[in-house]
Amino acid sequence: MPTNGLHQVLKIQFGLVNDTDRYLTAESFGFKVNASAPSLKRKQMWVLEPDPGEGTAVLFRSSHLGRYLSAEEDGRVACEAERPGRDCRFLVLPQPDGRWVLQSEPHGRFFGGTEDQLSCFATAITPAELWTVHLAIHPQAHLLSVSRRRYAHLCPQEDEIAADSNTPWGVDALVTLIFQNRQYCLKSCDSRYLRSDGRLVWEPEARARYTLEFKAGKLAFKDCDGHYLAPVGPAGTLRAGRNTRPGKDELFDLEESHPQVVLVAANHRYVSVRQGVNVSANQDEELDHETFLMQIDQETKKCTFYSSTGGYWTLVTHGGIQATATQVSENTMFEMEWGRRVALKASNRRYVCMKKNGQLAAISDFVGEDEEFTLKLINRPILVLRGLDGFVCHRRGSNQLDTNRSVYDVFHLSFSDGAYQIRGRGGGFWHTGSHGSVCSDGERAEDFLFEFRERGRLAIRARSGKYLRGGASGLLRADADAPAGVALWEY
């Protein structure tokens, strides 16, 4: 399978939360560090890097400064080093409750404190030296076993998650990381949690919670008994094995989960590559051959469609559309016109239409019924949204939604006639209220239109025609005129 950005390992960014629920912050002024911030923003994001030497030490680099955390012999800490030196090396000591202790490798002292009174001089571990790891990446991704080079996916027949798939195809390959009681759960696409014995359960019980560990840029999941998740047996069933130290079998990569979609043409049939290289609307059910991975080019904002047979849609002679291209080029990009129905314009500046035999061809100058398609996102049955200021989450004691939270709520998505319905906690539906407010306690579903505008980001349009955005008050509102900036959401 060509890469072309299809398989991109996510750069693991995270925040460190102390015992008083404040985040470790790297300040631009004086390169000082403190633990004063109540939420996870840009200044609170860190990247873990392996020490270039041959040891178990790691480096903490500030995402926004690009500089390294250091601890001197007298305990003074800063985030000033442009290149990692001896004082930048730390040992990570995971604790039974999932928290980390950071120990200066050269000096042997522990890092901790509160507010602007941080130091690395403690000789014993107290609550002030305990840090919770809070991932800053979008929590919905594909999970790749490093040793087997296979993707984890839900196997409904065997009632398990197995790492045995060559490609992360279909909704079954979506994994959602849930932050629960300072630890993480792995949630399958059907909203069940993976327990350490391999079973899938409906509640995030103790045996379904894991401590995150990092090794050479990879992730390991340690259960409450100190054992690590790994693919086991010929089927690669995910469960905790015997090892109490993470080796290659226990390591995983998180990869970006691109939108996977199906398209239905005016003849009410699914667009497919089941019968050869020609892209045709000729199938009555949505399976692998009717599913396409959609990517949005960052520069042009045009879309490409990649098929399960290993080829991109491409414009060929006489306007035909075939799934044969192995590389992204001008002819594989389509300009999208968004609405309840979508229209696609090919590189010849003509619209894609469905011909009488069902085959697709870019031969039309105008949009009519044969040029309109219903596009459905299939690999987000559960939805997590993050904007510029944070995640979308229910506001405590209210029916409104915050857009600036460090924690996230998981919403359930349904689809009908080109539009989406969003259901939140307690089963209430999202709906627009007075003056553009968005509430989450509707008894009846309201339609929202999704527009995939940028890589990893979508715009959501309400029935008023306005786009959802995070307002200055931190509340979700439907009052943006254009699908850009604060009206775009990581999903």
N, C-alpha and C positions, 0 to 999 in steps of 0.2 A: 504494500500500500504506500503510495507517495506520501511524504510528510506534508509539505506545503502548509505547515502550521496546524495540521489535523491533530497531531499528538504533542501537545505542549504541556510539559510538566509545570505545575503552578509553583511560583516562587513562594516559599512558606514565610509569611510575615505574621507576627503575633505581638500581643501586648503582654506585659507582666504586671499582675495585680497583687498588691501587698495585702497584709492581713486586715487593713482598714478599708479595703475595696478602693484603693487609689492606684492609678497606673504609673509605671515608671516612665518619666518624660525626659527627653533630651532637648534642652533649650538652646536656641541659636545664640543668645547673649551669654558670652563667657563660657560656652560649651558646658554649662552646669547641668546636673541631673537632679531631679526631685521626684517625689511620689505624691503629687497634689491633684492630678487630673481625675475627675469623676467618670470620664468616658474615654473610649478608644478612638482617637483621631490620628492625624498624620504624625504629630510629634511623639505619639505614644507607640509607634510601630517599630519593631525590631526584626532583624534577620539574623538567624544563627548560621555561622560559617565554621567549617572544621579548621582547626589549627594547621597551618602548612607543615608543621613538624610531624614527627611520628608519635603522637601521643593521643590521649583521650580528651585533651583540653579543647575547648571551643571558643569562638569569638562572637561577641554581640555587636552588630553594626546597626546604627540608627538609620532607618529607612530614609528619613528626610534630610539628615545632615550628611550621610555617607561616611560618618566617622565612627570610631570604635570606642566602646566602653573600656575604661582602664581603672585599676585600683593600685595605688602606691603602697609602699611598705608601711607608711603611717596611717593607712586606711582611707586617705582622701580619694574620692572617685570623681571622674569627669568623662565627657564624651568628646574628646578633642583630637585623638590620634588619627591622622590621615592614613597611616599605615600601621598594621598591628605589630606592637612590640611585646616584650616579655610581660609587661604589666597588664596586657589585654587578655591574657589567657585565663580562662575560668573552667572549673569542673562543675558539671551539672549533677547534683545528687537528688534523684527523684525520691519523694517520700511516699509512704503507704497511702496517704489520702489524695495523691495525685499532684500535690504541689512540688515545686522545685526549691532546692537550696543551691545558691551559687557560691562557690568557694574559689578564692583566688589561688591559682595553681602555684605561682612562685612564693606566695607569702602564707598560704594555709589558713587565712582568715575568711569569715563568712560575710556576705553582702546583705545589708538590710537597713531598716530604719523607717521613718515616717516623714511626710511633708518634705521640707528642704534639709532635713537632718539625716541624710543618707551617708553611710560609711561602709567600708569593708574591713572591719577591725574586730568583729565579734569572734570570741574563741569558742563559743557554744551556740547551739541552734535554739532560738526562742521563736515565738510567733512572728516577731519582727523580721526574721530572716526567711520566712516562707513566702514563695511567689506562686501564684496561679497563672498558668499559660492560657491565654485567650487568643485563638487564631483570628487573624485579621483578614484572611482570604474569604471569598464567597464560599459558603459551606457545601454547595452542591457540585459534585465532581465525579470523575471516574477513578476507580481504585485499581492500580496496576501492581501485581505481584512482581517484585524485582527478580526473584529467582526463577520463576516460571515464565515470565514475560507474557502473562495472561491477565485479562481483565476480570474483575469480580462482577458477578451479576446474579440476580435472583432467579432461582430455579423453582418455579411453582410446583412442578410435579414431585420433586424430591423434598420440597419445603426447606430449602437451605440457600445460602449464598455460596457460590463456588467460583474459584479463579481458574476458569477453563476456556475463556472466550478469546479468540484472536483479535477481535475488534469490539469496541464498546458500542454495539449496535442495539438500538431499541431502548424502550423505557426501562427494561430490567437492569440496565447497566448503570443507572443513576443511583448514587449513594449520597445521603445527606448527613453531615456531621452535626450532631445535636449537643450543645454545651449544657451539661446537667450536673449540678452539685460539684463544680470545679473539675469535672471530668467530661469525657466525650462518649457519646453513643453513636453507633452506625445504624442509620435508618434506611430501610429498603424502600423501593418505589411504592410499595403497598402499605407504607406507614408502620411496618413492624421493626423491632429492634433486634440486632444480632446479639445473642447471648454467647458467653465464652464456650459453652459446650456445643455450639453450632446450631442450636435451636433458635427459631424466630418467635419473639414474644411481643405482646401488644403494649406492655408498660416498660419504662426504662428502669428496670429493677437493678439491684446492686451488681449482679453478674453480667449485666448488659452495659456496664460503664467501664471505661478504660482510661488509663493514664497515657498521655502522649509522650513518646520519647523520640528524639531525633538522633540519627546516626549518619554521618556523611551526606547530609541533605535529604535523607530518606526518613519516613515515618515508621514507628513501631507502636503497637497498641498493647499495653500491659493490663491484664485483668486483675481482679481483687486478690487473687492468690499468687500474684507475681509471675504468671506465665503469659506468653505472648501469642497473639493471633498469628496463624500461619495457614497456608493451604495444605490440607492433609489428604493423603490417599490419591488414587488415580483420578478421582473427580475434582480434586482441589478444593474440597469442602473447607470453608473458613471456620476454624475453631481454635481454641487455645491448645497449644501443644505442650510438650514437657519442658521446653527450654526456659530457663530463668534469665538468660542473657540473649539479646537479639542478634541473631546471625543473619545471613543473606535470606534465608527462608522466611524470616519474620519481618522483612522490610517491604515497604510499599511506597509507590509514588502516587500523588494526586495529580490528575490531568484535567485540564479545562473541558467542561462539558458543553459542546456546541449544540445549538438547537437542532433537533431532528423533527422533520415535518412530513406530512402527507398533503397532497393537493388533489382536489376533486374538480373535475371539469363540468361544463354545462350539460353533458350527457349523464351526470350523476355517477360517473365512474372514476376510479382512482388512477392517477398518473402512475405509470409503472415501467420497469425495464424487464419484466418477466419474460417477454417473448423476443428478446434480442436487444440490439444496440439502440434501436429507435425508441425514443421516449414517447409513449402513447397512453392515452386515457382509455383503458380497456379492461380494468379489473374491478371486481365487485367487493373485494375485501382488502384491508390494509395489513400487509405482512412485510417481510424484509425488502422485497423487490419494489414495494410501493413507498418505502421510507427513504427520505433523502436528508443528508446532513447539510445544513445551510450555514455558510460563512458569509460575513459581511466584511468587505475590504475597507480598511481604515481610511484610505485616501479618497477613494471614489464613492464609498458607501453603497457600492453595487454588491449583489449577492452571487454566490456560486452554489451549485447543488451537486453533491457528491453521492453516488449511488452505492448500494450494497455490493454491486458487482465490481467496484473498484475504478469507476470512471466518473469524471465530471461531465455534466451537461455541456455541450459545445455546439455552436452554430456551424453547420456544414453547408455544402453546395445546395443552392436553390432554397435556402432558408430552413432546411431540416434541422431538427434538434436530436443529437445522439449523445449517449453516455459513454463516450470513448476517450476523452482527453485525460492524460495522466499528469498534466501540469496546468496550473492556473495561467490563463492568458486573457487577452482582450475578448476573445470569442467565447470564453466560459463565464463571462460576467453579464449579469442581467440587472437592469435598472428596475426597481420595484415602485409601483404606485399602490399605496396602501388604502384600505377601506375594509368594509365587511367582506368584499371580494377584492382580490389583488389582480393586478395586470403586470406582465413582465415585458420589458422592452430589451431586445437583443442588441448586439454590437452593430448590426446593420441599421439601427434606429427604427426598426419595425417591431410591432407587437407580436408576441407568441399567441397563436390561436390553435384551436382544436379543429383539425380537418375532418371531413365526413367519415374517414376510416379510423378516426381516433388519434392519429399521429399528430404530434405537435410540430408546428413550423412557425418561424418568425416571418410572416408574409403580410401582416395587416397594418394599415395606416391609422386605423381608429379602433377604439375599444367598444366592442359590442358584447353580446352574450357569449359568443364563442371565444372571446379574448379574456373572459373573467374566470378566475379560479378561486375556490375556497381553500385557504391555507390553514392547516391545523398543527399546532405544536403538540407533539406526542410525548416528549421526555421530560415534562414538568407537571406530573399529576399533583405534586406538592411544590409549593413556591416559596422562595425566600427572596425578598427584595432589599437591595441596598442602594441608597442614593449618595450624594456628595457628602452629606453630614452624618450618615450612619444607616442603620437598618430600620425597616418598618416593623413596628411592634404595637400591640394594643396599649393604649394609654390606661394606666391604672385607675379604676373607678369611673371609667368613661366609655362611651361607645365610639370615641374617635381614635385615630391612629397617629402615633408618633413616627417621625422620619429621621430621628437623630440618635437612635439608641445603639449602645454597644452590643446588646443582646438582640436576638431576632425571634420573631414568631414564624411558625410554619403555617402557610395558608393552603387550602385545597382548591384545585382548579378544575372546572368543568367547561365543556365546549358545546356550543349550539349555534348552527347556522352562521358561521363566520365570526362569532363573538365568544367571549369568555365570561364566566361567572366565578367570582372569588368568594370563598367561604372561610370564615375565621373561627376563632375559639367559640365553642358552644353551638356551632352550626349556623350562626348568623351570616347573612350575605353582605358584601360591600354594597353600598348605595350612596348616591350623591344627595346631600341635603341642601339646605338653604345657603346661599352665598358661596357655593362651591365646596362646602365641607364634605368630606368623605367619612361615612360612618360604617360600622361593621356589625350592625344588629338587625339587618333587614330580614323580614320574613319571606320576601319574594326576591328572586335573583334579578339583578340589573346587569345589562350587557355592557361589557367594556371591550374595546378593540385594541389589539396588540399590534405594534409596528416595530419591527426589528431594524433599528436605525443604525446601530454601531455594533462592532464586535463585542459580544457579551452584554450589550445594553439594549433595552427596549423602551419604547414610549407607550403609555397607556392612555387611550382616549375615552372619555366618558360620553354619555348620550347627548350631553350639551355641545359636544364638539371640542371641548376644552381638554387639555392634557393634565394628568396628575403630576403634581410637584410637591416638594417639601417647602412649606412656607417659612417665613422668618420666625414664626412662633413654634416651629418644629412639628406642626400638624400637617397631615396629608390633605391637600386641597386639589380640586379640579378647576383650575383657573388660569393655566398657562396657554398662551396662544400658539406656541411653536414647540415641536418635539426636539428640544436641545437643552444642554446644560442641566439645570435642576429638574428638568422634566424627563430625564433619562435614568433608567434603573438597571443596575446589575441584577441578573436573575439566575 
